[in-house]
Amino acid sequence: MASTFSKRGDEAARTNEAEIDKLHSKIGQLVVERDFLKRAWDR
């Protein structure tokens, strides 16, 4: 309710969304690296 009347709520939401996007990007990178290394190990 307090975030409705303050701008900090918007700023915090944008910060959280940016952090979530950054973490999703990192997860994607790690999945690609894992798959690459798994294929290299299987050879």
mmCIF file of the N, C-alpha and C atoms, coordinates in Angstrom:
data_MODEL
# 
_entry.id   MODEL 
# 
loop_
_atom_site.group_PDB 
_atom_site.id 
_atom_site.type_symbol 
_atom_site.label_atom_id 
_atom_site.label_alt_id 
_atom_site.label_comp_id 
_atom_site.label_asym_id 
_atom_site.label_entity_id 
_atom_site.label_seq_id 
_atom_site.pdbx_PDB_ins_code 
_atom_site.Cartn_x 
_atom_site.Cartn_y 
_atom_site.Cartn_z 
_atom_site.occupancy 
_atom_site.B_iso_or_equiv 
_atom_site.pdbx_formal_charge 
_atom_site.auth_seq_id 
_atom_site.auth_comp_id 
_atom_site.auth_asym_id 
_atom_site.auth_atom_id 
_atom_site.pdbx_PDB_model_num 
ATOM 1   N N  . MET A 1 1  ? 0.810  -1.180  0.000   1.00 0.00 ? 1  MET A N  1 
ATOM 2   C CA . MET A 1 1  ? 0.000  0.000   0.000   1.00 0.00 ? 1  MET A CA 1 
ATOM 3   C C  . MET A 1 1  ? 0.860  1.253   0.000   1.00 0.00 ? 1  MET A C  1 
ATOM 4   N N  . ALA A 1 2  ? 1.942  1.239   0.760   1.00 0.00 ? 2  ALA A N  1 
ATOM 5   C CA . ALA A 1 2  ? 2.811  2.410   0.830   1.00 0.00 ? 2  ALA A CA 1 
ATOM 6   C C  . ALA A 1 2  ? 3.486  2.667   -0.508  1.00 0.00 ? 2  ALA A C  1 
ATOM 7   N N  . SER A 1 3  ? 3.780  1.611   -1.249  1.00 0.00 ? 3  SER A N  1 
ATOM 8   C CA . SER A 1 3  ? 4.430  1.793   -2.549  1.00 0.00 ? 3  SER A CA 1 
ATOM 9   C C  . SER A 1 3  ? 3.522  2.501   -3.544  1.00 0.00 ? 3  SER A C  1 
ATOM 10  N N  . THR A 1 4  ? 2.250  2.474   -3.317  1.00 0.00 ? 4  THR A N  1 
ATOM 11  C CA . THR A 1 4  ? 1.297  3.161   -4.186  1.00 0.00 ? 4  THR A CA 1 
ATOM 12  C C  . THR A 1 4  ? 1.510  4.663   -4.133  1.00 0.00 ? 4  THR A C  1 
ATOM 13  N N  . PHE A 1 5  ? 1.916  5.168   -2.984  1.00 0.00 ? 5  PHE A N  1 
ATOM 14  C CA . PHE A 1 5  ? 2.050  6.610   -2.791  1.00 0.00 ? 5  PHE A CA 1 
ATOM 15  C C  . PHE A 1 5  ? 3.489  7.103   -2.870  1.00 0.00 ? 5  PHE A C  1 
ATOM 16  N N  . SER A 1 6  ? 4.413  6.238   -3.110  1.00 0.00 ? 6  SER A N  1 
ATOM 17  C CA . SER A 1 6  ? 5.808  6.671   -3.200  1.00 0.00 ? 6  SER A CA 1 
ATOM 18  C C  . SER A 1 6  ? 6.418  6.203   -4.513  1.00 0.00 ? 6  SER A C  1 
ATOM 19  N N  . LYS A 1 7  ? 7.428  6.918   -4.941  1.00 0.00 ? 7  LYS A N  1 
ATOM 20  C CA . LYS A 1 7  ? 8.107  6.553   -6.185  1.00 0.00 ? 7  LYS A CA 1 
ATOM 21  C C  . LYS A 1 7  ? 9.114  5.431   -5.954  1.00 0.00 ? 7  LYS A C  1 
ATOM 22  N N  . ARG A 1 8  ? 9.465  5.173   -4.719  1.00 0.00 ? 8  ARG A N  1 
ATOM 23  C CA . ARG A 1 8  ? 10.432 4.118   -4.429  1.00 0.00 ? 8  ARG A CA 1 
ATOM 24  C C  . ARG A 1 8  ? 9.910  2.758   -4.848  1.00 0.00 ? 8  ARG A C  1 
ATOM 25  N N  . GLY A 1 9  ? 8.618  2.572   -4.787  1.00 0.00 ? 9  GLY A N  1 
ATOM 26  C CA . GLY A 1 9  ? 8.035  1.300   -5.204  1.00 0.00 ? 9  GLY A CA 1 
ATOM 27  C C  . GLY A 1 9  ? 8.309  1.021   -6.668  1.00 0.00 ? 9  GLY A C  1 
ATOM 28  N N  . ASP A 1 10 ? 8.151  2.030   -7.507  1.00 0.00 ? 10 ASP A N  1 
ATOM 29  C CA . ASP A 1 10 ? 8.446  1.883   -8.931  1.00 0.00 ? 10 ASP A CA 1 
ATOM 30  C C  . ASP A 1 10 ? 9.923  1.600   -9.162  1.00 0.00 ? 10 ASP A C  1 
ATOM 31  N N  . GLU A 1 11 ? 10.752 2.331   -8.460  1.00 0.00 ? 11 GLU A N  1 
ATOM 32  C CA . GLU A 1 11 ? 12.195 2.160   -8.613  1.00 0.00 ? 11 GLU A CA 1 
ATOM 33  C C  . GLU A 1 11 ? 12.618 0.764   -8.166  1.00 0.00 ? 11 GLU A C  1 
ATOM 34  N N  . ALA A 1 12 ? 12.077 0.304   -7.072  1.00 0.00 ? 12 ALA A N  1 
ATOM 35  C CA . ALA A 1 12 ? 12.406 -1.030  -6.566  1.00 0.00 ? 12 ALA A CA 1 
ATOM 36  C C  . ALA A 1 12 ? 11.926 -2.099  -7.537  1.00 0.00 ? 12 ALA A C  1 
ATOM 37  N N  . ALA A 1 13 ? 10.749 -1.907  -8.112  1.00 0.00 ? 13 ALA A N  1 
ATOM 38  C CA . ALA A 1 13 ? 10.231 -2.889  -9.068  1.00 0.00 ? 13 ALA A CA 1 
ATOM 39  C C  . ALA A 1 13 ? 11.124 -2.948  -10.301 1.00 0.00 ? 13 ALA A C  1 
ATOM 40  N N  . ARG A 1 14 ? 11.562 -1.795  -10.790 1.00 0.00 ? 14 ARG A N  1 
ATOM 41  C CA . ARG A 1 14 ? 12.457 -1.785  -11.960 1.00 0.00 ? 14 ARG A CA 1 
ATOM 42  C C  . ARG A 1 14 ? 13.792 -2.435  -11.633 1.00 0.00 ? 14 ARG A C  1 
ATOM 43  N N  . THR A 1 15 ? 14.306 -2.176  -10.432 1.00 0.00 ? 15 THR A N  1 
ATOM 44  C CA . THR A 1 15 ? 15.563 -2.777  -10.011 1.00 0.00 ? 15 THR A CA 1 
ATOM 45  C C  . THR A 1 15 ? 15.410 -4.291  -9.942  1.00 0.00 ? 15 THR A C  1 
ATOM 46  N N  . ASN A 1 16 ? 14.301 -4.757  -9.369  1.00 0.00 ? 16 ASN A N  1 
ATOM 47  C CA . ASN A 1 16 ? 14.069 -6.198  -9.275  1.00 0.00 ? 16 ASN A CA 1 
ATOM 48  C C  . ASN A 1 16 ? 13.957 -6.819  -10.663 1.00 0.00 ? 16 ASN A C  1 
ATOM 49  N N  . GLU A 1 17 ? 13.235 -6.171  -11.580 1.00 0.00 ? 17 GLU A N  1 
ATOM 50  C CA . GLU A 1 17 ? 13.095 -6.699  -12.932 1.00 0.00 ? 17 GLU A CA 1 
ATOM 51  C C  . GLU A 1 17 ? 14.439 -6.745  -13.638 1.00 0.00 ? 17 GLU A C  1 
ATOM 52  N N  . ALA A 1 18 ? 15.264 -5.716  -13.446 1.00 0.00 ? 18 ALA A N  1 
ATOM 53  C CA . ALA A 1 18 ? 16.599 -5.693  -14.064 1.00 0.00 ? 18 ALA A CA 1 
ATOM 54  C C  . ALA A 1 18 ? 17.461 -6.828  -13.512 1.00 0.00 ? 18 ALA A C  1 
ATOM 55  N N  . GLU A 1 19 ? 17.375 -7.030  -12.218 1.00 0.00 ? 19 GLU A N  1 
ATOM 56  C CA . GLU A 1 19 ? 18.159 -8.103  -11.596 1.00 0.00 ? 19 GLU A CA 1 
ATOM 57  C C  . GLU A 1 19 ? 17.677 -9.472  -12.082 1.00 0.00 ? 19 GLU A C  1 
ATOM 58  N N  . ILE A 1 20 ? 16.372 -9.639  -12.204 1.00 0.00 ? 20 ILE A N  1 
ATOM 59  C CA . ILE A 1 20 ? 15.816 -10.905 -12.692 1.00 0.00 ? 20 ILE A CA 1 
ATOM 60  C C  . ILE A 1 20 ? 16.270 -11.156 -14.121 1.00 0.00 ? 20 ILE A C  1 
ATOM 61  N N  . ASP A 1 21 ? 16.244 -10.128 -14.967 1.00 0.00 ? 21 ASP A N  1 
ATOM 62  C CA . ASP A 1 21 ? 16.709 -10.280 -16.347 1.00 0.00 ? 21 ASP A CA 1 
ATOM 63  C C  . ASP A 1 21 ? 18.186 -10.669 -16.386 1.00 0.00 ? 21 ASP A C  1 
ATOM 64  N N  . LYS A 1 22 ? 18.981 -10.035 -15.523 1.00 0.00 ? 22 LYS A N  1 
ATOM 65  C CA . LYS A 1 22 ? 20.413 -10.344 -15.453 1.00 0.00 ? 22 LYS A CA 1 
ATOM 66  C C  . LYS A 1 22 ? 20.623 -11.799 -15.031 1.00 0.00 ? 22 LYS A C  1 
ATOM 67  N N  . LEU A 1 23 ? 19.865 -12.252 -14.054 1.00 0.00 ? 23 LEU A N  1 
ATOM 68  C CA . LEU A 1 23 ? 20.005 -13.631 -13.575 1.00 0.00 ? 23 LEU A CA 1 
ATOM 69  C C  . LEU A 1 23 ? 19.544 -14.640 -14.622 1.00 0.00 ? 23 LEU A C  1 
ATOM 70  N N  . HIS A 1 24 ? 18.454 -14.334 -15.354 1.00 0.00 ? 24 HIS A N  1 
ATOM 71  C CA . HIS A 1 24 ? 18.012 -15.223 -16.423 1.00 0.00 ? 24 HIS A CA 1 
ATOM 72  C C  . HIS A 1 24 ? 19.079 -15.328 -17.504 1.00 0.00 ? 24 HIS A C  1 
ATOM 73  N N  . SER A 1 25 ? 19.727 -14.220 -17.811 1.00 0.00 ? 25 SER A N  1 
ATOM 74  C CA . SER A 1 25 ? 20.794 -14.213 -18.797 1.00 0.00 ? 25 SER A CA 1 
ATOM 75  C C  . SER A 1 25 ? 21.951 -15.107 -18.342 1.00 0.00 ? 25 SER A C  1 
ATOM 76  N N  . LYS A 1 26 ? 22.315 -14.991 -17.088 1.00 0.00 ? 26 LYS A N  1 
ATOM 77  C CA . LYS A 1 26 ? 23.411 -15.795 -16.531 1.00 0.00 ? 26 LYS A CA 1 
ATOM 78  C C  . LYS A 1 26 ? 23.054 -17.277 -16.543 1.00 0.00 ? 26 LYS A C  1 
ATOM 79  N N  . ILE A 1 27 ? 21.821 -17.602 -16.201 1.00 0.00 ? 27 ILE A N  1 
ATOM 80  C CA . ILE A 1 27 ? 21.374 -18.993 -16.230 1.00 0.00 ? 27 ILE A CA 1 
ATOM 81  C C  . ILE A 1 27 ? 21.488 -19.549 -17.644 1.00 0.00 ? 27 ILE A C  1 
ATOM 82  N N  . GLY A 1 28 ? 21.058 -18.772 -18.630 1.00 0.00 ? 28 GLY A N  1 
ATOM 83  C CA . GLY A 1 28 ? 21.161 -19.205 -20.024 1.00 0.00 ? 28 GLY A CA 1 
ATOM 84  C C  . GLY A 1 28 ? 22.591 -19.459 -20.427 1.00 0.00 ? 28 GLY A C  1 
ATOM 85  N N  . GLN A 1 29 ? 23.488 -18.568 -20.024 1.00 0.00 ? 29 GLN A N  1 
ATOM 86  C CA . GLN A 1 29 ? 24.909 -18.727 -20.336 1.00 0.00 ? 29 GLN A CA 1 
ATOM 87  C C  . GLN A 1 29 ? 25.452 -20.005 -19.712 1.00 0.00 ? 29 GLN A C  1 
ATOM 88  N N  . LEU A 1 30 ? 25.111 -20.250 -18.468 1.00 0.00 ? 30 LEU A N  1 
ATOM 89  C CA . LEU A 1 30 ? 25.614 -21.438 -17.777 1.00 0.00 ? 30 LEU A CA 1 
ATOM 90  C C  . LEU A 1 30 ? 25.072 -22.726 -18.383 1.00 0.00 ? 30 LEU A C  1 
ATOM 91  N N  . VAL A 1 31 ? 23.831 -22.708 -18.850 1.00 0.00 ? 31 VAL A N  1 
ATOM 92  C CA . VAL A 1 31 ? 23.245 -23.884 -19.492 1.00 0.00 ? 31 VAL A CA 1 
ATOM 93  C C  . VAL A 1 31 ? 23.990 -24.189 -20.788 1.00 0.00 ? 31 VAL A C  1 
ATOM 94  N N  . VAL A 1 32 ? 24.286 -23.159 -21.562 1.00 0.00 ? 32 VAL A N  1 
ATOM 95  C CA . VAL A 1 32 ? 25.018 -23.358 -22.819 1.00 0.00 ? 32 VAL A CA 1 
ATOM 96  C C  . VAL A 1 32 ? 26.408 -23.916 -22.531 1.00 0.00 ? 32 VAL A C  1 
ATOM 97  N N  . GLU A 1 33 ? 27.094 -23.350 -21.534 1.00 0.00 ? 33 GLU A N  1 
ATOM 98  C CA . GLU A 1 33 ? 28.425 -23.841 -21.182 1.00 0.00 ? 33 GLU A CA 1 
ATOM 99  C C  . GLU A 1 33 ? 28.377 -25.286 -20.702 1.00 0.00 ? 33 GLU A C  1 
ATOM 100 N N  . ARG A 1 34 ? 27.384 -25.622 -19.896 1.00 0.00 ? 34 ARG A N  1 
ATOM 101 C CA . ARG A 1 34 ? 27.251 -26.991 -19.390 1.00 0.00 ? 34 ARG A CA 1 
ATOM 102 C C  . ARG A 1 34 ? 27.034 -27.971 -20.537 1.00 0.00 ? 34 ARG A C  1 
ATOM 103 N N  . ASP A 1 35 ? 26.131 -27.605 -21.464 1.00 0.00 ? 35 ASP A N  1 
ATOM 104 C CA . ASP A 1 35 ? 25.854 -28.487 -22.598 1.00 0.00 ? 35 ASP A CA 1 
ATOM 105 C C  . ASP A 1 35 ? 27.085 -28.660 -23.475 1.00 0.00 ? 35 ASP A C  1 
ATOM 106 N N  . PHE A 1 36 ? 27.826 -27.584 -23.691 1.00 0.00 ? 36 PHE A N  1 
ATOM 107 C CA . PHE A 1 36 ? 29.047 -27.656 -24.487 1.00 0.00 ? 36 PHE A CA 1 
ATOM 108 C C  . PHE A 1 36 ? 30.068 -28.586 -23.835 1.00 0.00 ? 36 PHE A C  1 
ATOM 109 N N  . LEU A 1 37 ? 30.277 -28.411 -22.538 1.00 0.00 ? 37 LEU A N  1 
ATOM 110 C CA . LEU A 1 37 ? 31.255 -29.243 -21.843 1.00 0.00 ? 37 LEU A CA 1 
ATOM 111 C C  . LEU A 1 37 ? 30.808 -30.699 -21.776 1.00 0.00 ? 37 LEU A C  1 
ATOM 112 N N  . LYS A 1 38 ? 29.516 -30.937 -21.669 1.00 0.00 ? 38 LYS A N  1 
ATOM 113 C CA . LYS A 1 38 ? 29.017 -32.314 -21.635 1.00 0.00 ? 38 LYS A CA 1 
ATOM 114 C C  . LYS A 1 38 ? 29.303 -32.993 -22.970 1.00 0.00 ? 38 LYS A C  1 
ATOM 115 N N  . ARG A 1 39 ? 29.034 -32.264 -24.084 1.00 0.00 ? 39 ARG A N  1 
ATOM 116 C CA . ARG A 1 39 ? 29.302 -32.845 -25.407 1.00 0.00 ? 39 ARG A CA 1 
ATOM 117 C C  . ARG A 1 39 ? 30.794 -33.092 -25.589 1.00 0.00 ? 39 ARG A C  1 
ATOM 118 N N  . ALA A 1 40 ? 31.637 -32.196 -25.111 1.00 0.00 ? 40 ALA A N  1 
ATOM 119 C CA . ALA A 1 40 ? 33.086 -32.360 -25.227 1.00 0.00 ? 40 ALA A CA 1 
ATOM 120 C C  . ALA A 1 40 ? 33.557 -33.556 -24.401 1.00 0.00 ? 40 ALA A C  1 
ATOM 121 N N  . TRP A 1 41 ? 32.972 -33.750 -23.240 1.00 0.00 ? 41 TRP A N  1 
ATOM 122 C CA . TRP A 1 41 ? 33.367 -34.861 -22.365 1.00 0.00 ? 41 TRP A CA 1 
ATOM 123 C C  . TRP A 1 41 ? 32.952 -36.206 -22.971 1.00 0.00 ? 41 TRP A C  1 
ATOM 124 N N  . ASP A 1 42 ? 31.785 -36.240 -23.631 1.00 0.00 ? 42 ASP A N  1 
ATOM 125 C CA . ASP A 1 42 ? 31.288 -37.481 -24.206 1.00 0.00 ? 42 ASP A CA 1 
ATOM 126 C C  . ASP A 1 42 ? 32.108 -37.974 -25.394 1.00 0.00 ? 42 ASP A C  1 
ATOM 127 N N  . ARG A 1 43 ? 32.858 -37.095 -25.992 1.00 0.00 ? 43 ARG A N  1 
ATOM 128 C CA . ARG A 1 43 ? 33.675 -37.498 -27.158 1.00 0.00 ? 43 ARG A CA 1 
ATOM 129 C C  . ARG A 1 43 ? 34.800 -38.317 -26.757 1.00 0.00 ? 43 ARG A C  1 
# 
